């Protein structure tokens, strides 16, 4: 059995990963995406990932803090059969630095079946190329509103990162780390992804759709003050939960009107949104408090520990007791 396992390990193919760098790309988001791939090779003792840096012309690209990064190839010089290509961007307005050459190249990769990703404001590039139609995706919160207006066919969630079939997107910053670790877990090895997180001193891996509450309220307020008020009520009532009807009454809308807002702007129901807030809070307490699981279930508004465990398992594909015992989050 040992020999068989070793043989299987030895023949794992190297995955080709390309990083396309746009001028002014966010260095932190790029580093958080590429470093886990280096760590994967080191920890596995294999060349699991080969990373190639690309720019439109092949010239070095300056990051958002003016540090130049050398590209290996221009996109017309590179003939690598990529498994994954990630567009790395930084602060940009819609259509900035969004050339037809780049869009055509990304479409060609998509036709070949390549997984295509983007971080920070990079999803704007993918959407302009028609690669995010009917795809769950995210973008940095500063570009959220204009993205929704310009690309109504994309399913923008407002989450920290999203993985939908062969499209992966992250809002930037440390969310790039969550995205890549989840991608490694799905495409290569879940155990390895957890080991990489431990190596990088990162003990709270997040899931697609997780959000930062303050940013979420700021985004919601721009679209609908009523929806933002509803979210504030949810965040203020995690232990003593409110019914959907009570929230609607406090907001000053009918339940049907409020449900329509959440469906339109968050692509989910009011109940599901509230439940995810409570589960996200519970998960934080599991890893960052000394409360018992029973105390956590009570603190997050669940009627019983068994009900809490079922909901937690549905959301995170792991048991609360397992996560507490292991002291790390299972990556899904």
Secondary structure, 3 states (H helix, E strand, C coil): CHHHHHHHHHCCCCEEEEEEECCCECHHHHHHHHHHHHHHHHHHCCCCEEEEEEECCCCCEEECCCCEECCCEECCCCCCCCCEEEEECCCCCCCCCCCHHHHHHHHHHHHCCCEEEEECCCHHHHHHCCCCCCCEECCCHHHHHHHHHHCCCCEECCCCEEEECCEEEECCCCHHHHHHHHHHHHHCCHHHHHHHHHHCCCCCCCCCCCCCHHHHHHHHHHHCHHHHHHHHHHHHCCCCCCCHHHHHHHHCCCHHHHHHHHHHHHCCCHHHHHHHHHHHHHHHHHHHCCCCHHHHHHHCCCCCHHHHHHHHHHHHCCCHHHHHHHCCCCCC
